[in-house]
């Protein structure tokens, strides 16, 4: 039983809940889009694959997918860490590592999609 | 069964973050870099151990996808009663495993 209630908190819970679902829908739509493109062509060879990633609209869709994925991953990892890692110091350390890794992945994505070699 | 789907949703999510995202980025960058890098990546993924790892990640993606759709439906109060919820959790398990077998067989 709750005997004391704390009227504090960041109040980001509902927004995170909503964004977790919104990002899931974005990823599901992108997944089905890529699947449809591959199936439509009856499989995909290297040249078609490269062409696809040269297309501006597909680059943008891929970017949105990755942003949704990385944000979704952040909320998921944070929830897992909150549940299993009780010492605040270790949790903060792991959360920091996660954020650094995810931002790094975003940088990699940008390089991949709009970098000099693409 | 709903409890198993729930913990597997977590486990598959963790797996996708730890291995799935870096591997996805590596695979796409290699596949776009040059035909040689593309061939090298294909060679790496042709080892049976690598294929098993890919199939595990494939299952993780499919399970997370199917279970995620189920949660979205539960959120809008579809199948929220005990019996339908149990049935849909079984559907998630069977469907994600079946799709993994079908797609995994093609991969192999």
Backbone of each chain as ProteinMPNN parsed JSONL, in Angstrom:
{"seq_chain_A": "XXXXXXXXXXXXXXXXXXXXXXXXXXXXXXXXXXXXXXXXXXXXXXXXXXXXXXXXXXXXXXXXXXXXXXXXXXXXXXXXXXXXXXXXXXXXXXXXXXXXXXXXXXXXXXXXXXXXXX", "coords_chain_A": {"N_chain_A": [[0.83, -1.196, 0.0], [0.433, 2.228, -0.775], [1.815, 4.657, 1.16], [2.889, 7.118, 1.204], [2.783, 9.851, -0.954], [4.529, 11.265, -3.608], [4.631, 14.425, -4.865], [6.136, 14.946, -7.183], [8.298, 14.726, -10.1], [9.126, 14.052, -13.546], [7.116, 14.067, -15.384], [7.059, 13.065, -17.993], [6.035, 10.755, -18.786], [3.565, 10.052, -20.159], [3.907, 11.208, -22.675], [6.172, 9.817, -23.562], [5.106, 7.258, -23.643], [3.23, 7.586, -25.671], [4.918, 8.334, -27.835], [6.431, 6.039, -28.053], [4.632, 4.297, -29.181], [3.9, 5.645, -31.526], [6.377, 5.748, -32.861], [6.695, 3.041, -33.235], [4.685, 2.493, -35.093], [5.605, 3.964, -37.297], [7.96, 2.522, -37.884], [6.879, 0.013, -38.48], [5.387, 0.567, -40.796], [7.451, 1.358, -42.546], [8.94, -1.021, -42.636], [7.099, -2.737, -43.923], [6.934, -1.367, -46.312], [9.551, -1.626, -47.414], [9.616, -4.398, -47.642], [7.537, -4.735, -49.477], [8.644, -3.444, -51.725], [10.829, -5.124, -52.272], [9.533, -7.594, -52.735], [7.872, -6.876, -54.864], [9.694, -6.508, -56.915], [10.465, -9.072, -57.131], [12.578, -10.136, -55.505], [15.861, -8.654, -55.048], [18.564, -7.139, -56.704], [22.091, -6.206, -56.524], [22.505, -3.796, -57.966], [19.906, -2.697, -58.195], [19.381, -2.34, -55.534], [21.281, -0.399, -54.775], [20.391, 1.675, -56.414], [17.897, 2.131, -55.233], [18.623, 3.23, -52.765], [19.646, 5.548, -53.704], [17.589, 7.127, -54.218], [15.813, 10.008, -53.384], [13.389, 10.153, -51.871], [13.307, 7.643, -50.681], [15.59, 7.781, -49.135], [14.795, 9.727, -47.293], [12.613, 8.421, -46.069], [13.995, 6.281, -44.942], [15.602, 7.65, -43.168], [13.659, 8.702, -41.407], [12.703, 6.286, -40.405], [15.0, 5.396, -39.015], [15.309, 7.405, -37.077], [12.94, 7.022, -35.646], [13.409, 4.393, -34.816], [15.75, 4.681, -33.203], [14.883, 6.396, -31.194], [12.812, 4.887, -30.106], [14.311, 2.72, -29.231], [15.804, 3.966, -27.24], [13.816, 4.616, -25.283], [12.932, 2.035, -24.684], [15.308, 0.754, -23.717], [15.856, 2.4, -21.546], [13.606, 1.876, -19.952], [14.051, -0.843, -19.366], [16.481, -0.67, -17.957], [15.639, 0.877, -15.791], [14.025, -0.957, -14.513], [15.684, -3.121, -13.776], [18.242, -2.318, -12.939], [19.187, -1.168, -10.046], [21.034, 0.492, -8.454], [21.669, 3.901, -8.587], [23.939, 5.168, -9.676], [25.26, 3.303, -11.368], [23.184, 2.855, -13.115], [22.854, 5.37, -14.293], [25.31, 5.558, -15.559], [25.098, 3.444, -17.454], [22.897, 4.357, -18.88], [23.971, 6.656, -19.953], [25.958, 5.582, -21.624], [24.276, 4.276, -23.422], [22.902, 6.434, -24.62], [25.044, 7.746, -25.868], [25.857, 5.759, -27.675], [23.521, 5.512, -29.255], [23.267, 8.079, -30.362], [25.599, 8.104, -31.792], [24.947, 6.11, -33.653], [22.995, 7.479, -35.044], [24.527, 9.43, -36.267], [26.065, 7.795, -37.941], [24.038, 6.852, -39.576], [23.297, 9.234, -40.922], [25.633, 9.754, -42.322], [25.691, 7.536, -43.934], [23.406, 7.87, -45.512], [23.502, 10.468, -46.627], [26.138, 11.017, -46.923], [29.506, 11.654, -48.293], [30.272, 9.398, -49.798], [28.009, 8.222, -50.743]], "CA_chain_A": [[0.0, 0.0, 0.0], [1.18, 3.481, -0.86], [1.537, 5.453, 2.349], [3.299, 8.503, 0.935], [2.804, 10.173, -2.379], [5.441, 12.366, -3.905], [4.084, 15.244, -5.944], [7.239, 15.402, -8.02], [8.498, 13.861, -11.238], [9.375, 14.801, -14.768], [5.866, 14.086, -16.134], [7.229, 12.768, -19.419], [5.572, 9.379, -18.991], [2.522, 9.886, -21.181], [4.5, 11.551, -23.974], [7.023, 8.685, -23.939], [4.195, 6.152, -23.978], [2.663, 7.891, -26.983], [5.971, 8.304, -28.851], [6.843, 4.65, -28.232], [3.667, 3.697, -30.101], [4.006, 6.345, -32.805], [7.603, 5.294, -33.527], [6.457, 1.654, -33.641], [3.887, 2.508, -36.318], [6.511, 4.427, -38.359], [8.85, 1.409, -38.234], [6.091, -1.06, -39.106], [5.063, 1.006, -42.152], [8.691, 1.3, -43.333], [9.255, -2.444, -42.831], [6.206, -3.271, -44.952], [7.303, -0.693, -47.562], [10.758, -2.273, -47.955], [9.201, -5.753, -48.015], [6.737, -4.612, -50.707], [9.559, -3.112, -52.825], [11.606, -6.322, -52.593], [8.633, -8.604, -53.307], [7.399, -6.338, -56.146], [10.756, -6.767, -57.895], [10.793, -10.494, -57.088], [13.969, -10.156, -55.045], [16.503, -7.396, -55.42], [20.008, -7.355, -56.884], [22.932, -5.152, -55.965], [22.295, -2.542, -58.694], [18.594, -2.16, -57.799], [19.526, -1.952, -54.121], [22.012, 0.875, -54.778], [19.456, 2.652, -56.998], [16.869, 2.425, -54.233], [19.195, 4.136, -51.756], [19.972, 6.814, -54.348], [16.322, 7.833, -54.356], [15.63, 10.967, -52.286], [12.25, 9.793, -51.028], [13.663, 6.475, -49.879], [16.542, 8.265, -48.122], [14.033, 10.405, -46.254], [11.859, 7.385, -45.345], [14.972, 5.536, -44.142], [16.004, 8.528, -42.069], [12.555, 8.712, -40.437], [12.721, 4.964, -39.763], [16.101, 5.311, -38.054], [15.004, 8.288, -35.952], [11.916, 6.311, -34.865], [14.061, 3.228, -34.2], [16.685, 5.063, -32.139], [14.111, 6.924, -30.067], [12.122, 3.709, -29.558], [15.341, 1.948, -28.525], [16.144, 4.698, -26.026], [12.762, 4.433, -24.279], [12.951, 0.625, -24.293], [16.479, 0.482, -22.887], [15.681, 3.126, -20.293], [12.63, 1.122, -19.149], [14.697, -2.073, -18.884], [17.458, -0.281, -16.926], [14.899, 1.323, -14.605], [13.454, -2.12, -13.824], [16.631, -4.124, -13.294], [19.473, -1.764, -12.369], [18.713, -0.299, -8.969], [21.961, 1.56, -8.033], [21.494, 5.04, -9.496], [25.183, 5.493, -10.361], [25.46, 2.352, -12.464], [22.119, 3.079, -14.099], [23.191, 6.598, -15.019], [26.434, 5.219, -16.433], [24.599, 2.642, -18.575], [22.036, 5.232, -19.692], [24.858, 7.548, -20.704], [26.53, 4.767, -22.694], [23.212, 4.036, -24.403], [22.658, 7.672, -25.367], [26.201, 7.976, -26.738], [25.794, 4.781, -28.768], [22.39, 5.805, -30.144], [23.595, 9.295, -31.127], [26.599, 7.647, -32.758], [24.237, 5.413, -34.738], [22.313, 8.497, -35.846], [25.577, 10.001, -37.103], [26.384, 6.77, -38.946], [22.903, 6.862, -40.51], [23.378, 10.429, -41.755], [26.782, 9.555, -43.2], [25.296, 6.497, -44.876], [22.365, 8.325, -46.428], [23.84, 11.704, -47.339], [27.581, 11.212, -46.858], [30.196, 11.851, -49.564], [30.473, 8.183, -50.605], [26.746, 7.652, -51.202]], "C_chain_A": [[0.87, 1.253, 0.0], [0.829, 4.337, 0.349], [1.94, 6.903, 2.163], [3.283, 8.734, -0.554], [3.699, 11.38, -2.585], [4.897, 13.154, -5.079], [5.214, 15.834, -6.775], [7.361, 14.458, -9.204], [8.62, 14.689, -12.493], [8.127, 14.928, -15.637], [6.054, 13.866, -17.624], [6.649, 11.404, -19.773], [4.583, 9.213, -20.129], [3.065, 10.173, -22.574], [5.377, 10.406, -24.476], [6.184, 7.507, -24.388], [3.66, 6.343, -25.395], [3.719, 7.77, -28.081], [6.465, 6.884, -29.105], [5.918, 3.958, -29.239], [3.738, 4.323, -31.491], [5.243, 5.864, -33.58], [7.443, 3.854, -33.997], [5.688, 1.603, -34.955], [4.752, 2.942, -37.505], [7.394, 3.274, -38.834], [8.1, 0.293, -38.948], [5.779, -0.698, -40.559], [6.298, 0.907, -43.058], [9.065, -0.149, -43.654], [8.41, -3.031, -43.96], [6.522, -2.653, -46.311], [8.504, -1.381, -48.219], [10.42, -3.685, -48.436], [8.44, -5.732, -49.34], [7.641, -4.33, -51.903], [10.324, -4.359, -53.266], [10.726, -7.365, -53.286], [8.15, -8.183, -54.691], [8.401, -6.634, -57.253], [11.099, -8.252, -57.984], [12.229, -10.704, -56.648], [14.655, -8.91, -55.554], [18.005, -7.656, -55.603], [20.779, -6.116, -56.427], [22.669, -3.796, -56.622], [20.968, -1.891, -58.291], [18.632, -1.618, -56.37], [20.204, -0.586, -54.014], [21.132, 1.988, -55.333], [18.434, 3.119, -55.977], [17.381, 3.433, -53.217], [19.657, 5.455, -52.366], [18.743, 7.706, -54.47], [16.059, 8.713, -53.128], [14.516, 10.603, -51.327], [12.571, 8.62, -50.129], [14.669, 6.851, -48.793], [15.783, 8.88, -46.954], [13.249, 9.395, -45.405], [12.794, 6.594, -44.434], [15.43, 6.348, -42.936], [14.921, 8.555, -40.991], [12.492, 7.39, -39.686], [13.791, 4.911, -38.68], [15.868, 6.216, -36.848], [13.978, 7.607, -35.034], [12.549, 5.145, -34.109], [14.936, 3.627, -33.012], [15.94, 5.638, -30.936], [13.391, 5.795, -29.327], [13.099, 2.88, -28.713], [15.703, 2.63, -27.21], [15.088, 4.457, -24.936], [12.771, 2.987, -23.768], [14.098, 0.299, -23.356], [16.333, 1.164, -21.531], [14.699, 2.387, -19.372], [13.257, -0.136, -18.555], [15.674, -1.727, -17.755], [16.754, 0.153, -15.642], [14.389, 0.124, -13.802], [14.505, -2.997, -13.158], [17.871, -3.562, -12.619], [19.081, -0.744, -11.301], [19.717, 0.782, -8.545], [21.97, 2.701, -9.058], [22.754, 5.346, -10.305], [25.418, 4.602, -11.567], [24.421, 2.582, -13.563], [22.426, 4.319, -14.941], [24.318, 6.338, -16.01], [25.952, 4.463, -17.672], [23.687, 3.472, -19.487], [22.878, 6.171, -20.549], [25.488, 6.812, -21.888], [25.515, 4.565, -23.82], [22.992, 5.269, -25.272], [23.801, 7.935, -26.339], [26.147, 7.041, -27.944], [24.692, 5.157, -29.76], [22.649, 7.056, -30.974], [24.658, 8.968, -32.177], [25.945, 6.945, -33.945], [23.507, 6.402, -35.645], [23.319, 9.16, -36.792], [25.948, 9.073, -38.251], [25.3, 6.755, -40.025], [22.994, 8.042, -41.473], [24.491, 10.291, -42.794], [26.42, 8.596, -44.331], [24.358, 7.04, -45.945], [22.806, 9.52, -47.263], [25.335, 12.006, -47.332], [28.223, 11.291, -48.23], [30.263, 10.591, -50.438], [29.162, 7.651, -51.177], [26.198, 8.384, -52.431]], "O_chain_A": [[1.895, 1.326, 0.678], [-0.332, 4.701, 0.538], [1.436, 7.801, 2.838], [3.728, 7.884, -1.326], [3.639, 12.367, -1.851], [4.721, 12.609, -6.169], [5.257, 17.036, -7.039], [6.608, 13.49, -9.303], [8.269, 15.869, -12.516], [8.068, 15.783, -16.52], [5.305, 14.411, -18.434], [6.755, 10.951, -20.912], [4.744, 8.33, -20.971], [2.733, 9.478, -23.534], [5.341, 10.058, -25.656], [6.496, 6.84, -25.375], [3.634, 5.415, -26.204], [3.463, 7.181, -29.131], [6.869, 6.55, -30.219], [6.362, 3.14, -30.044], [3.647, 3.629, -32.503], [5.176, 5.606, -34.782], [7.986, 3.477, -35.036], [5.984, 0.786, -35.826], [4.655, 2.367, -38.589], [7.561, 3.069, -40.036], [8.609, -0.301, -39.899], [5.889, -1.54, -41.45], [6.208, 0.434, -44.191], [9.453, -0.471, -44.777], [8.921, -3.728, -44.837], [6.4, -3.316, -47.342], [8.486, -1.682, -49.413], [10.875, -4.116, -49.496], [8.653, -6.577, -50.21], [7.442, -4.899, -52.977], [10.46, -4.628, -54.46], [11.121, -7.948, -54.295], [8.027, -9.015, -55.59], [8.024, -6.966, -58.377], [11.921, -8.653, -58.808], [13.007, -11.369, -57.332], [14.111, -8.188, -56.389], [18.637, -8.305, -54.77], [20.195, -5.119, -56.003], [22.614, -2.771, -55.942], [20.909, -0.681, -58.073], [18.018, -0.602, -56.044], [19.759, 0.278, -53.258], [21.116, 3.101, -54.806], [18.138, 4.308, -55.856], [16.675, 4.373, -52.849], [20.019, 6.38, -51.639], [18.849, 8.891, -54.786], [16.078, 8.24, -51.991], [14.67, 10.725, -50.112], [12.169, 8.586, -48.966], [14.624, 6.325, -47.68], [16.072, 8.605, -45.789], [13.22, 9.497, -44.179], [12.442, 6.273, -43.3], [15.62, 5.818, -41.841], [15.222, 8.445, -39.802], [12.256, 7.366, -38.478], [13.539, 4.446, -37.569], [16.191, 5.841, -35.721], [14.123, 7.613, -33.812], [12.274, 4.929, -32.929], [14.88, 3.005, -31.952], [16.323, 5.395, -29.792], [13.364, 5.754, -28.097], [12.758, 2.405, -27.63], [15.888, 1.967, -26.189], [15.431, 4.132, -23.8], [12.634, 2.746, -22.569], [13.904, -0.349, -22.328], [16.647, 0.577, -20.496], [14.928, 2.285, -18.167], [13.029, -0.46, -17.39], [15.699, -2.398, -16.724], [17.209, -0.16, -14.542], [14.326, 0.172, -12.574], [14.255, -3.56, -12.092], [18.494, -4.248, -11.81], [18.696, 0.385, -11.607], [19.296, 1.911, -8.293], [22.244, 2.488, -10.239], [22.669, 5.734, -11.47], [25.736, 5.083, -12.654], [24.719, 2.516, -14.756], [22.269, 4.303, -16.161], [24.297, 6.822, -17.142], [26.337, 4.787, -18.796], [23.702, 3.31, -20.707], [22.553, 6.447, -21.704], [25.55, 7.334, -23.0], [25.843, 4.667, -25.002], [22.905, 5.172, -26.496], [23.571, 8.3, -27.492], [26.36, 7.461, -29.082], [24.911, 5.124, -30.971], [22.296, 7.103, -32.153], [24.626, 9.481, -33.296], [26.334, 7.154, -35.094], [23.409, 6.196, -36.855], [23.017, 9.42, -37.956], [26.121, 9.51, -39.389], [25.591, 6.661, -41.218], [22.798, 7.888, -42.678], [24.332, 10.648, -43.962], [26.775, 8.795, -45.492], [24.489, 6.719, -47.126], [22.524, 9.586, -48.459], [25.756, 13.107, -47.687], [27.563, 11.024, -49.234], [30.305, 10.688, -51.664], [29.177, 6.737, -52.001], [25.138, 8.024, -52.942]]}, "seq_chain_B": "XXXXXXXXXXXXXXXXXXXXXXXXXXXXXXXXXXXXXXXXXXXXXXXXXXXXXXXXXXXXXXXXXXXXXXXXXXXXXXXXXXXXXXXXXXXXXXXXXXXXXXXXXXXX", "coords_chain_B": {"N_chain_B": [[0.929, -17.587, -21.175], [0.633, -14.872, -22.22], [2.406, -13.601, -20.462], [4.845, -14.751, -21.155], [5.148, -13.848, -23.784], [5.398, -11.17, -23.179], [7.851, -10.991, -21.703], [9.572, -11.959, -23.623], [9.288, -9.975, -25.485], [10.682, -7.937, -24.313], [13.248, -9.165, -24.093], [13.828, -9.659, -26.802], [13.809, -7.069, -27.736], [15.995, -5.955, -26.358], [18.04, -7.484, -27.479], [17.883, -6.654, -30.135], [18.688, -4.009, -29.908], [21.314, -4.257, -28.909], [22.68, -5.927, -30.765], [21.291, -5.908, -33.209], [20.848, -3.22, -34.297], [23.537, -2.106, -34.715], [24.438, -4.081, -36.5], [22.63, -3.907, -38.608], [23.202, -1.323, -39.589], [25.873, -1.698, -40.297], [25.594, -3.681, -42.264], [24.01, -2.426, -44.228], [25.666, -0.257, -44.898], [27.938, -1.578, -45.874], [26.788, -2.933, -48.0], [26.194, -0.889, -49.714], [28.574, 0.385, -50.173], [30.547, -0.748, -52.018], [30.764, -3.135, -54.733], [32.642, -5.037, -53.965], [32.838, -4.818, -51.154], [30.28, -5.57, -50.608], [30.3, -8.213, -51.474], [32.17, -9.221, -49.688], [30.788, -8.94, -47.301], [28.673, -10.715, -47.762], [30.128, -13.065, -47.831], [31.049, -13.202, -45.202], [28.631, -13.556, -43.873], [27.996, -16.061, -44.694], [28.968, -18.088, -43.172], [27.985, -20.817, -41.111], [27.597, -20.259, -38.318], [27.288, -17.483, -38.334], [24.987, -17.324, -39.853], [23.156, -18.571, -38.161], [23.143, -16.696, -36.104], [22.055, -14.522, -37.498], [19.52, -15.557, -38.022], [18.521, -15.747, -35.449], [18.382, -13.017, -34.828], [16.547, -12.306, -36.761], [14.295, -13.672, -35.856], [14.0, -12.239, -33.446], [13.337, -9.703, -34.438], [10.931, -10.275, -35.792], [9.339, -11.334, -33.738], [9.246, -9.149, -31.993], [7.959, -7.344, -33.639], [5.422, -8.62, -34.179], [4.43, -8.994, -31.548], [4.413, -6.353, -30.797], [2.44, -5.232, -32.483], [0.284, -6.549, -31.37], [0.249, -5.364, -28.827], [-0.367, -2.756, -29.57], [-2.968, -3.134, -30.491], [-4.183, -4.01, -28.122], [-3.933, -1.662, -26.713], [-5.829, -0.059, -27.938], [-7.995, -1.243, -26.975], [-8.687, -3.675, -28.183], [-9.427, -7.028, -28.051], [-9.068, -7.336, -25.284], [-10.079, -8.785, -23.197], [-9.684, -11.691, -21.04], [-9.632, -14.303, -22.335], [-9.481, -13.809, -25.259], [-7.059, -12.359, -25.141], [-5.237, -14.244, -24.252], [-5.373, -16.012, -26.381], [-4.445, -14.38, -28.514], [-1.844, -13.95, -27.713], [-0.767, -16.468, -28.059], [-1.02, -16.647, -30.813], [0.83, -14.698, -31.598], [3.253, -15.912, -30.766], [3.286, -18.295, -32.347], [3.012, -17.299, -34.981], [5.262, -15.587, -35.258], [7.338, -17.41, -34.947], [6.79, -19.162, -37.078], [7.097, -17.464, -39.313], [9.786, -16.896, -38.971], [10.911, -19.397, -39.481], [10.162, -19.758, -42.175], [11.325, -17.5, -43.536], [13.901, -17.768, -42.563], [14.671, -20.209, -43.652], [14.861, -19.531, -46.331], [16.964, -17.759, -46.156], [19.022, -19.415, -45.37]], "CA_chain_B": [[1.449, -17.209, -22.507], [0.858, -13.421, -22.346], [3.611, -13.25, -19.712], [6.02, -15.173, -21.941], [5.254, -12.886, -24.893], [5.866, -9.91, -22.614], [9.287, -11.025, -21.369], [10.297, -12.112, -24.886], [9.275, -8.661, -26.137], [11.828, -7.272, -23.68], [14.518, -9.814, -24.461], [14.09, -9.438, -28.224], [14.136, -5.649, -27.87], [17.378, -5.773, -25.903], [18.902, -8.108, -28.49], [17.871, -5.81, -31.335], [19.5, -2.819, -29.649], [22.726, -4.605, -28.726], [23.283, -6.515, -31.962], [20.517, -5.638, -34.422], [21.059, -1.89, -34.889], [24.86, -1.988, -35.342], [24.563, -4.997, -37.637], [21.83, -3.336, -39.7], [23.956, -0.213, -40.166], [27.06, -2.261, -40.96], [25.188, -4.42, -43.467], [23.579, -1.476, -45.263], [26.802, 0.528, -45.39], [28.776, -2.452, -46.701], [26.086, -3.293, -49.233], [26.163, 0.267, -50.607], [29.915, 0.931, -50.378], [31.115, -1.209, -53.28], [30.446, -4.549, -54.969], [33.609, -5.87, -53.222], [32.412, -4.827, -49.753], [29.04, -6.331, -50.607], [30.688, -9.626, -51.573], [32.847, -9.578, -48.436], [29.755, -9.096, -46.287], [27.971, -11.963, -48.052], [31.019, -14.162, -47.438], [31.025, -13.269, -43.739], [27.336, -14.081, -43.424], [27.746, -17.415, -45.201], [29.336, -19.063, -42.14], [26.789, -21.311, -40.393], [27.407, -19.553, -37.045], [26.758, -16.16, -38.66], [23.606, -17.521, -40.299], [22.343, -18.82, -36.959], [23.001, -15.401, -35.443], [21.102, -13.727, -38.282], [18.18, -16.123, -37.839], [18.106, -15.326, -34.109], [17.98, -11.614, -34.933], [15.324, -12.302, -37.566], [13.219, -14.02, -34.923], [13.822, -11.127, -32.513], [12.605, -8.643, -35.136], [9.561, -10.725, -36.081], [8.605, -11.431, -32.477], [9.024, -7.786, -31.497], [6.977, -6.777, -34.566], [4.093, -9.219, -33.95], [4.001, -8.676, -30.181], [4.164, -4.913, -30.786], [1.116, -5.022, -33.085], [-0.691, -7.007, -30.364], [0.141, -4.339, -27.783], [-1.092, -1.607, -30.133], [-4.393, -3.492, -30.5], [-4.65, -3.993, -26.725], [-4.023, -0.256, -26.307], [-7.107, 0.508, -28.392], [-9.026, -2.104, -26.365], [-9.071, -4.827, -28.998], [-9.02, -8.316, -27.47], [-8.512, -7.053, -23.967], [-10.554, -9.777, -22.226], [-8.684, -12.722, -20.736], [-9.525, -15.373, -23.337], [-8.861, -13.314, -26.5], [-5.682, -11.935, -24.891], [-4.425, -15.468, -24.236], [-5.318, -16.542, -27.752], [-3.605, -13.544, -29.37], [-0.44, -14.152, -27.354], [-0.354, -17.715, -28.724], [-0.886, -16.315, -32.237], [2.111, -13.986, -31.732], [4.336, -16.899, -30.652], [3.28, -19.211, -33.492], [3.225, -16.552, -36.217], [6.644, -15.102, -35.376], [8.203, -18.575, -35.172], [6.542, -19.676, -38.426], [7.731, -16.547, -40.262], [11.234, -17.067, -38.831], [11.27, -20.636, -40.18], [10.012, -19.551, -43.624], [12.349, -16.56, -44.005], [15.197, -18.339, -42.194], [14.983, -21.259, -44.623], [15.304, -18.835, -47.548], [18.269, -17.178, -45.837], [20.002, -20.497, -45.277]], "C_chain_B": [[1.605, -15.696, -22.67], [2.116, -12.963, -21.605], [4.877, -13.601, -20.465], [6.243, -14.204, -23.096], [5.835, -11.573, -24.386], [7.374, -9.925, -22.341], [10.121, -11.212, -22.641], [10.318, -10.797, -25.669], [10.462, -7.842, -25.625], [13.15, -7.822, -24.168], [14.846, -9.545, -25.927], [14.445, -7.968, -28.471], [15.569, -5.369, -27.479], [18.366, -6.315, -26.928], [19.013, -7.234, -29.735], [18.702, -4.549, -31.122], [20.979, -3.175, -29.635], [23.373, -5.081, -30.016], [22.598, -6.056, -33.245], [20.848, -4.315, -35.084], [22.469, -1.763, -35.482], [25.013, -2.879, -36.571], [23.805, -4.474, -38.858], [22.622, -2.229, -40.403], [25.187, -0.718, -40.903], [26.671, -2.896, -42.292], [24.777, -3.452, -44.577], [24.77, -0.686, -45.793], [27.719, -0.316, -46.273], [28.105, -2.739, -48.041], [26.064, -2.127, -50.218], [27.561, 0.744, -50.987], [30.486, 0.537, -51.738], [30.725, -2.667, -53.486], [31.374, -5.478, -54.172], [33.196, -5.98, -51.748], [31.142, -5.655, -49.59], [29.344, -7.832, -50.625], [31.343, -10.096, -50.277], [31.824, -9.812, -47.326], [29.002, -10.407, -46.497], [28.804, -13.166, -47.612], [31.015, -14.341, -45.924], [29.743, -13.942, -43.253], [27.056, -15.488, -43.941], [28.204, -18.486, -44.218], [28.078, -19.509, -41.389], [26.52, -20.573, -39.083], [26.784, -18.174, -37.288], [25.298, -16.26, -39.089], [22.683, -17.761, -39.115], [22.089, -17.52, -36.203], [21.981, -14.522, -36.155], [19.681, -14.213, -38.077], [17.637, -15.757, -36.457], [17.62, -13.873, -34.133], [16.689, -11.458, -35.742], [14.126, -12.636, -36.681], [12.932, -12.851, -33.971], [13.008, -10.012, -33.164], [11.141, -9.043, -35.326], [8.728, -10.818, -34.807], [8.254, -10.039, -31.96], [7.938, -7.091, -32.327], [5.564, -7.286, -34.238], [3.568, -8.865, -32.559], [3.655, -7.189, -30.086], [2.801, -4.577, -31.369], [0.033, -5.431, -32.082], [-0.864, -5.957, -29.271], [-0.611, -3.112, -28.291], [-2.593, -1.888, -30.132], [-4.957, -3.483, -29.082], [-4.842, -2.553, -26.245], [-5.331, 0.388, -26.759], [-8.254, -0.444, -28.026], [-9.561, -3.169, -27.295], [-8.539, -6.078, -28.318], [-8.475, -8.193, -26.072], [-8.993, -8.038, -22.9], [-9.559, -10.917, -22.125], [-8.518, -13.739, -21.866], [-8.928, -14.893, -24.658], [-7.395, -12.912, -26.297], [-4.75, -13.146, -24.854], [-4.261, -16.019, -25.645], [-4.355, -15.717, -28.596], [-2.127, -13.687, -29.004], [0.09, -15.44, -27.982], [-0.145, -17.473, -30.214], [0.457, -15.631, -32.488], [3.272, -14.981, -31.726], [4.441, -17.743, -31.926], [3.631, -18.475, -34.781], [4.683, -16.109, -36.355], [7.611, -16.264, -35.595], [8.046, -19.115, -36.591], [7.225, -18.792, -39.474], [9.256, -16.668, -40.201], [11.693, -18.309, -39.588], [11.235, -20.418, -41.692], [11.134, -18.659, -44.166], [13.753, -17.096, -43.713], [15.633, -19.415, -43.178], [15.477, -20.641, -45.929], [16.708, -18.268, -47.363], [19.362, -18.24, -45.882], [20.37, -20.976, -46.688]], "O_chain_B": [[2.619, -15.256, -23.211], [2.811, -12.052, -22.056], [5.86, -12.861, -20.431], [7.37, -13.788, -23.362], [6.652, -10.94, -25.056], [8.085, -8.989, -22.703], [11.234, -10.696, -22.739], [11.253, -10.536, -26.425], [11.145, -7.156, -26.385], [14.042, -7.088, -24.593], [15.989, -9.242, -26.267], [15.285, -7.663, -29.318], [16.281, -4.639, -28.17], [19.392, -5.696, -27.212], [20.089, -7.089, -30.315], [19.35, -4.071, -32.052], [21.799, -2.499, -30.256], [24.495, -4.682, -30.331], [23.262, -5.839, -34.258], [21.102, -4.268, -36.288], [22.604, -1.354, -36.635], [25.635, -2.488, -37.558], [24.275, -4.582, -39.99], [22.708, -2.192, -41.63], [25.514, -0.239, -41.988], [27.327, -2.683, -43.312], [25.152, -3.638, -45.734], [24.879, -0.464, -46.999], [28.219, 0.16, -47.292], [28.762, -2.784, -49.082], [25.932, -2.34, -51.423], [27.731, 1.425, -51.998], [30.868, 1.405, -52.523], [30.392, -3.362, -52.526], [30.965, -6.561, -53.753], [33.197, -7.065, -51.167], [30.948, -6.343, -48.588], [28.733, -8.614, -49.895], [31.109, -11.215, -49.82], [31.954, -10.736, -46.523], [28.722, -11.128, -45.539], [28.276, -14.151, -47.096], [30.983, -15.462, -45.418], [29.763, -14.779, -42.351], [25.999, -16.052, -43.659], [27.88, -19.661, -44.39], [27.214, -18.692, -41.071], [25.368, -20.286, -38.757], [25.885, -17.746, -36.563], [24.476, -15.411, -38.746], [21.574, -17.23, -39.06], [20.983, -17.268, -35.725], [21.155, -13.866, -35.522], [18.748, -13.416, -37.971], [16.445, -15.488, -36.303], [16.593, -13.539, -33.543], [15.855, -10.6, -35.451], [13.086, -11.98, -36.743], [11.775, -12.513, -33.721], [12.11, -9.443, -32.544], [10.231, -8.258, -35.059], [7.559, -10.432, -34.791], [7.125, -9.781, -31.545], [7.11, -6.351, -31.795], [4.637, -6.5, -34.046], [2.408, -8.482, -32.405], [2.72, -6.808, -29.381], [2.08, -3.74, -30.826], [-0.994, -4.764, -31.951], [-1.983, -5.686, -28.835], [-1.389, -2.501, -27.558], [-3.396, -1.01, -29.817], [-6.07, -3.009, -28.857], [-5.764, -2.249, -25.489], [-5.879, 1.256, -26.079], [-9.311, -0.456, -28.656], [-10.733, -3.536, -27.223], [-7.345, -6.18, -28.039], [-7.516, -8.878, -25.714], [-8.4, -8.127, -21.825], [-8.705, -11.096, -22.994], [-7.4, -14.006, -22.306], [-7.969, -15.492, -25.146], [-6.575, -13.108, -27.195], [-3.626, -13.094, -25.353], [-3.176, -16.434, -26.051], [-3.532, -16.28, -29.318], [-1.257, -13.564, -29.866], [1.25, -15.505, -28.388], [0.783, -18.015, -30.814], [1.142, -15.936, -33.463], [4.165, -14.908, -32.57], [5.516, -17.892, -32.506], [4.439, -18.952, -35.577], [5.275, -16.235, -37.427], [8.586, -16.132, -36.334], [9.029, -19.482, -37.236], [7.852, -19.295, -40.406], [9.939, -16.561, -41.22], [12.728, -18.291, -40.255], [12.148, -20.832, -42.407], [11.808, -19.015, -45.133], [14.677, -16.906, -44.504], [16.815, -19.527, -43.502], [16.398, -21.16, -46.559], [17.53, -18.29, -48.278], [20.469, -18.001, -46.364], [21.185, -21.887, -46.838]]}, "name": "protein", "num_of_chains": 2, "seq": "XXXXXXXXXXXXXXXXXXXXXXXXXXXXXXXXXXXXXXXXXXXXXXXXXXXXXXXXXXXXXXXXXXXXXXXXXXXXXXXXXXXXXXXXXXXXXXXXXXXXXXXXXXXXXXXXXXXXXXXXXXXXXXXXXXXXXXXXXXXXXXXXXXXXXXXXXXXXXXXXXXXXXXXXXXXXXXXXXXXXXXXXXXXXXXXXXXXXXXXXXXXXXXXXXXXXXXXXXXXXXXXXXX"}
